[in-house]
């Protein structure tokens, strides 16, 4: 067997195979022998059909079986022999199989780029100077008040405003014709939540229970339902009820609702300030890491396989769908389809793949490893965050080799970026300067 490799790009290779005629003939004989065992032709018992009839009736099946067998026997052997590391299943092109003749086929594969990472020591990176917002604690207290608010019927004649919960019927139409999914009864909406088409909630401000009106909006060009995207619509709206939030008073009793440790409102405020500082420190450090990765990519331009970009974009999509589901929302409700989401965030996926590849190269070059002690410590963190027993978490990883491998890879990447940041030339600047 002859194998040759053609480089189509730094991440795409075409590997060609020439399989000798004698190997093809042997596989043809084996295929026909297997087919003959099960061939059913009228007038002959199974296993007794003459070979001439077998060849006449089952020639196409034989060719298909032999091609699959030859590719399975040689493809991954050839990839290994030539040191190619594919990131997705190859695209196969082949000649027509002829018994007694040489068989040729090729496989085009995307492979991991060969990276000689450089200039990763002493990267120049800016870091935001941490400045705590004095109003952040008050804002968080307001959010906690909102979470404990009671909905009570609004006073008679109350004009709806942002933050109110309005129960209403609506019927949507385009050019006077109702459209599918544009009708609902007793629908409850919090004005200002952004759940409806832009402009819809604004036009409901000022309406009162028992009133009716028409809301005029245009569907976004990127709206999920293509038949509605970009079109002007009218919604006949009848308001049935308006409820307003009744907030609890901010006092010591309010603080005690959040745990025995909070005897006073001041104790709750102190803990919130502690949380806010920790969150801001994490945000600043995450931004620093992102800037370091961006600087690393700028120093090491590389081409990345589409298969890895698609995989990353799919992972981002699934994560977004999960987060939306937690808010009882869908992609369609924010005017996106899955394909539109992937297209919109493709550049982000590309940069993330580049960062992952380069950090893996840094880890290899610096001999950064993940020890058993590192894994044990990380599993403790995971157990605490998930409120699970440590032994249960350990068992999950012990019984799932892929999950353990992914955890190890992520931890190794985290170690690599920490190494890059530690070796970087970091300049602290004000947030306003950073955003420029």
C-alpha positions in Angstrom: 0.0 0.0 0.0 1.3 3.5 -0.9 0.4 6.5 1.2 1.1 10.2 0.3 0.2 13.4 2.1 -0.6 16.7 0.4 -0.7 19.8 2.6 -3.7 22.0 1.7 -3.0 24.4 4.5 -1.5 24.5 8.0 -4.6 22.7 9.3 -5.9 20.8 6.4 -4.2 17.7 4.8 -5.1 15.4 2.0 -3.9 11.8 2.5 -4.1 9.5 -0.6 -4.0 5.7 -0.6 -3.2 3.2 -3.3 -4.2 -0.3 -2.4 -2.7 -3.0 -4.5 -4.9 -5.2 -6.8 -4.2 -8.4 -4.9 -5.5 -6.9 -1.6 -8.6 -5.7 -3.4 -9.1 -9.2 -4.9 -8.8 -10.8 -1.5 -11.4 -8.5 0.0 -13.7 -9.0 -3.0 -13.6 -12.8 -2.4 -14.3 -12.4 1.3 -17.2 -10.0 0.6 -18.8 -12.4 -1.9 -18.3 -15.4 0.5 -20.1 -13.5 3.2 -22.9 -12.3 0.9 -23.3 -15.9 -0.5 -24.1 -17.2 3.1 -27.2 -15.0 3.3 -28.1 -14.4 -0.4 -31.7 -15.3 -1.2 -32.5 -15.9 -4.9 -35.6 -17.8 -5.9 -34.9 -21.5 -6.9 -31.8 -21.8 -4.7 -31.2 -22.6 -1.1 -29.2 -20.1 1.0 -25.5 -20.7 0.6 -26.0 -22.6 -2.7 -26.5 -19.7 -5.1 -24.1 -19.9 -8.0 -21.3 -17.3 -7.9 -22.3 -15.9 -11.3 -25.8 -15.0 -10.0 -24.3 -13.6 -6.8 -22.0 -11.3 -8.8 -25.0 -10.2 -11.0 -27.4 -9.5 -8.2 -25.1 -8.3 -5.4 -22.2 -6.6 -7.3 -23.1 -3.1 -5.9 -23.4 -4.4 -2.4 -20.0 -6.2 -2.7 -18.4 -3.0 -4.0 -19.8 -1.0 -1.1 -18.8 -3.5 1.5 -15.3 -3.8 0.1 -14.8 0.0 -0.1 -15.9 0.3 3.6 -13.7 -2.5 4.6 -10.6 -1.2 2.8 -11.1 2.3 4.2 -11.6 1.0 7.8 -8.5 -1.1 7.5 -6.2 1.5 6.1 -7.4 5.0 7.0 -6.5 5.3 10.7 -3.4 3.2 10.1 -2.3 5.7 7.5 -3.1 8.8 9.7 -1.1 7.3 12.5 1.8 6.4 10.2 2.0 9.9 8.9 1.6 11.5 12.3 -1.7 13.3 11.5 -4.0 14.1 14.4 -7.5 14.7 12.9 -10.0 16.8 14.8 -13.0 15.4 12.9 -13.9 12.5 10.6 -12.2 12.8 7.2 -14.1 13.6 4.0 -13.6 10.6 1.7 -13.3 10.6 -2.1 -12.7 7.3 -4.0 -12.4 5.8 -7.4 -14.9 3.2 -8.5 -13.9 -0.2 -7.1 -13.0 -2.7 -9.8 -12.3 -6.4 -8.9 -8.7 -7.3 -9.8 -7.6 -3.7 -10.1 -5.8 -1.2 -7.8 -8.1 0.8 -5.6 -7.4 4.5 -4.9 -9.1 6.8 -2.4 -8.2 10.0 -0.5 -9.2 11.5 2.8 -9.2 15.2 3.5 -8.8 16.0 7.2 -8.5 18.9 9.5 -5.7 18.5 12.0 -4.5 20.3 15.1 -2.1 23.1 14.1 1.6 22.5 14.9 2.4 25.4 17.3 5.8 26.7 18.3 4.5 29.2 20.8 6.8 32.2 21.3 7.0 35.6 23.1 4.7 34.5 25.9 7.1 35.7 28.6 6.8 39.4 29.5 3.6 40.1 27.6 2.5 43.8 28.1 -1.0 43.7 29.6 -3.2 46.4 31.2 -5.2 45.7 34.4 -8.1 47.7 35.8 -7.5 49.5 39.1 -10.1 48.1 41.5 -12.4 50.8 42.7 -15.4 49.7 44.7 -18.8 51.3 44.0 -20.3 52.7 47.2 -23.8 52.3 45.7 -23.4 48.6 44.9 -24.5 47.4 48.3 -27.6 49.6 48.2 -28.4 48.3 44.7 -28.1 44.7 45.9 -30.4 45.4 48.9 -32.9 46.8 46.4 -32.7 43.6 44.4 -33.2 41.6 47.6 -36.2 43.7 48.4 -37.6 43.1 44.9 -37.1 39.3 45.3 -39.3 39.4 48.5 -41.8 41.8 47.1 -45.5 40.9 47.1 -47.7 41.5 44.1 -50.9 43.4 45.1 -53.7 44.7 42.9 -53.2 48.3 41.9 -55.5 51.0 43.0 -58.5 51.7 40.7 -57.5 53.9 37.8 -53.8 53.2 38.3 -51.8 53.9 35.1 -49.4 51.1 34.3 -45.7 51.9 34.7 -42.4 50.1 34.3 -42.1 47.4 37.0 -45.9 46.7 37.1 -47.3 43.3 36.3 -50.0 43.6 33.7 -52.5 40.8 32.8 -53.9 41.3 29.3 -55.3 39.7 26.1 -53.7 40.4 22.8 -54.2 39.6 19.1 -51.4 40.4 16.6 -51.9 41.0 12.9 -49.9 42.1 9.9 -51.7 44.1 7.3 -54.9 43.2 9.1 -54.3 39.5 9.0 -53.8 37.6 12.3 -50.6 35.5 12.4 -49.8 32.2 14.1 -48.6 32.6 17.7 -49.8 36.2 17.9 -52.7 35.6 20.2 -53.0 35.0 23.9 -55.4 35.5 26.8 -54.7 36.4 30.4 -51.0 36.9 29.6 -49.0 38.4 32.5 -46.0 40.6 31.6 -43.7 42.7 33.8 -43.3 46.0 32.0 -39.6 46.7 31.5 -38.6 43.0 31.5 -37.7 43.1 27.8 -39.6 39.9 27.1 -41.6 41.4 24.2 -40.6 42.9 20.9 -38.8 46.3 21.4 -41.3 49.1 21.8 -44.2 46.9 22.9 -43.9 47.3 26.7 -43.2 51.1 26.3 -46.6 51.6 24.7 -48.4 49.8 27.5 -47.2 52.3 30.0 -50.1 54.6 31.0 -52.8 52.0 30.3 -55.2 51.0 33.1 -57.3 48.0 34.0 -60.3 47.7 31.7 -58.7 49.8 28.9 -58.0 48.7 25.4 -55.7 49.9 22.7 -53.4 49.1 19.8 -49.7 48.6 20.1 -47.7 49.1 16.9 -44.2 47.5 16.6 -41.8 46.1 14.0 -40.3 42.6 14.4 -36.5 42.7 14.4 -34.7 41.7 11.2 -33.0 38.9 13.2 -36.3 37.6 14.6 -36.4 33.8 14.9 -39.6 33.3 12.8 -38.5 34.3 9.3 -42.0 34.9 8.1 -42.3 37.7 10.7 -38.7 39.1 10.7 -38.6 42.8 9.8 -42.4 43.2 9.4 -44.6 45.9 11.0 -47.4 44.5 13.2 -50.3 45.7 15.2 -51.5 44.2 18.5 -55.0 44.7 19.8 -54.5 44.8 23.6 -57.1 44.6 26.4 -55.8 45.1 29.9 -57.6 43.0 32.5 -55.5 43.6 35.7 -52.5 45.5 37.0 -50.5 44.4 40.0 -47.8 46.4 41.7 -44.9 45.4 43.9 -45.2 46.0 47.6 -41.6 46.0 48.9 -40.7 45.0 52.5 -39.2 47.6 54.8 -35.4 47.6 55.1 -34.8 46.9 58.8 -33.3 44.3 61.1 -36.3 42.0 60.6 -35.6 42.1 56.9 -32.0 41.1 57.5 -33.0 38.1 59.6 -34.9 36.7 56.7 -31.6 35.8 55.1 -30.1 33.7 57.9 -29.5 33.5 61.6 -26.0 35.1 61.1 -27.7 38.4 60.3 -29.0 39.9 63.5 -29.0 43.4 62.1 -29.3 45.2 58.8 -25.7 46.5 59.3 -24.5 42.8 59.5 -26.2 42.1 56.2 -24.7 45.2 54.6 -21.2 44.2 55.8 -21.6 40.7 54.3 -22.9 42.2 51.0 -19.9 44.5 50.9 -17.6 41.5 51.4 -19.3 39.6 48.5 -19.2 42.7 46.3 -15.5 43.1 46.8 -14.8 39.4 46.0 -17.0 39.6 42.9 -15.2 42.8 41.6 -11.8 41.2 42.3 -12.8 38.2 40.3 -14.1 40.3 37.5 -10.9 42.4 37.3 -8.8 39.2 37.4 -10.9 37.5 34.7 -10.5 40.6 32.5 -6.8 40.5 33.1 -6.6 36.9 32.0 -8.7 37.6 28.9 -6.3 40.4 28.0 -3.3 38.2 28.5 -4.8 35.6 26.2 -5.5 38.2 23.6 -1.9 39.4 23.8 -0.7 35.8 23.5 -2.8 35.4 20.3 -1.5 38.6 18.8 2.1 37.4 19.3 1.3 33.9 17.8 -1.1 34.2 14.8 -2.4 30.8 13.8 -5.1 29.1 11.7 -7.6 26.9 13.5 -9.7 24.0 12.2 -13.4 24.8 11.4 -14.4 21.6 13.3 -13.0 23.0 16.5 -14.6 26.4 16.0 -18.0 24.7 15.3 -17.6 22.5 18.4 -16.8 25.6 20.5 -19.7 27.6 19.1 -22.0 24.7 19.8 -20.8 24.5 23.4 -21.4 28.3 23.7 -24.9 27.9 22.2 -25.9 25.1 24.6 -24.6 27.1 27.6 -26.6 30.1 26.5 -29.8 28.0 26.0 -29.4 26.6 29.6 -29.0 30.1 31.1 -32.0 31.3 29.1 -34.1 28.3 30.3 -33.3 29.2 33.9 -35.0 32.5 33.2 -37.9 30.7 31.4 -36.7 32.2 28.1 -35.7 30.8 24.7 -33.4 31.9 21.9 -36.5 32.8 19.8 -37.7 35.2 22.5 -34.5 37.2 22.1 -34.8 37.2 18.3 -32.2 34.6 17.5 -32.1 31.2 15.8 -29.4 28.6 16.5 -27.7 29.4 13.2 -27.9 33.2 13.8 -26.4 32.7 17.3 -23.5 30.7 15.9 -22.9 33.3 13.1 -23.0 36.2 15.6 -20.6 34.7 18.0 -18.3 32.8 15.5 -15.4 35.3 16.0 -15.6 34.8 19.8 -15.4 31.0 19.3 -12.4 31.4 17.0 -10.5 33.4 19.6 -11.4 30.9 22.3 -10.1 28.0 20.2 -6.9 29.9 19.5 -6.4 30.7 23.2 -7.0 27.0 24.2 -4.4 25.8 21.6 -1.8 28.3 22.5 -2.2 27.7 26.3 -1.8 24.0 25.7 1.4 24.7 23.9 2.7 26.9 26.8 1.8 24.2 29.2 3.8 21.6 27.2 6.8 23.9 26.7 6.9 24.8 30.4 6.1 21.2 31.5 3.1 22.4 33.4 1.2 19.4 34.8 -1.9 18.6 36.9 -1.1 16.3 39.9 -3.4 14.0 41.8 -3.3 16.5 44.7 -4.5 19.2 42.3 -7.4 17.1 41.2 -8.3 16.2 44.8 -8.3 19.8 45.8 -10.4 20.8 42.7 -13.0 18.1 43.5 -13.4 19.6 47.0 -14.1 23.0 45.4 -16.6 21.4 42.9 -18.4 19.5 45.8 -18.7 22.7 47.9 -20.0 24.7 44.9 -22.5 22.0 43.9 -23.5 21.3 47.6 -22.6 17.6 47.0 -20.8 15.1 49.1 -17.1 14.9 48.2 -17.2 11.1 47.8 -20.1 11.4 45.4 -18.2 13.9 43.2 -15.1 11.7 43.3 -17.2 8.7 42.2 -18.6 10.7 39.2 -15.2 11.4 37.9 -13.8 7.9 38.7 -16.6 6.4 36.6 -16.4 8.9 33.7 -13.0 8.9 32.1 -14.0 11.7 29.6 -15.2 14.0 32.4 -11.9 13.4 34.3 -9.9 14.1 31.1 -11.9 17.4 30.5 -11.4 18.5 34.1 -7.6 17.8 33.8 -7.4 19.7 30.5 -9.2 22.7 32.0 -7.1 22.8 35.1 -3.9 22.5 33.0 -5.1 25.5 30.9 -5.9 27.5 34.0 -2.4 26.8 35.3 -0.9 27.9 32.0 -2.8 31.2 31.9 -1.8 31.9 35.5 1.8 31.3 34.5 1.5 33.7 31.6 -0.1 36.4 33.8 2.6 36.0 36.5 5.3 36.5 33.9 3.5 39.4 32.2 4.4 43.1 32.5 1.1 44.3 34.0 0.2 48.0 34.1 -2.7 49.1 36.3 -4.9 51.7 34.8 -8.3 53.3 35.6 -11.4 51.7 34.2 -12.1 54.7 32.0 -8.6 54.4 30.4 -9.0 50.6 30.0 -12.2 51.0 28.1 -10.6 53.4 25.6 
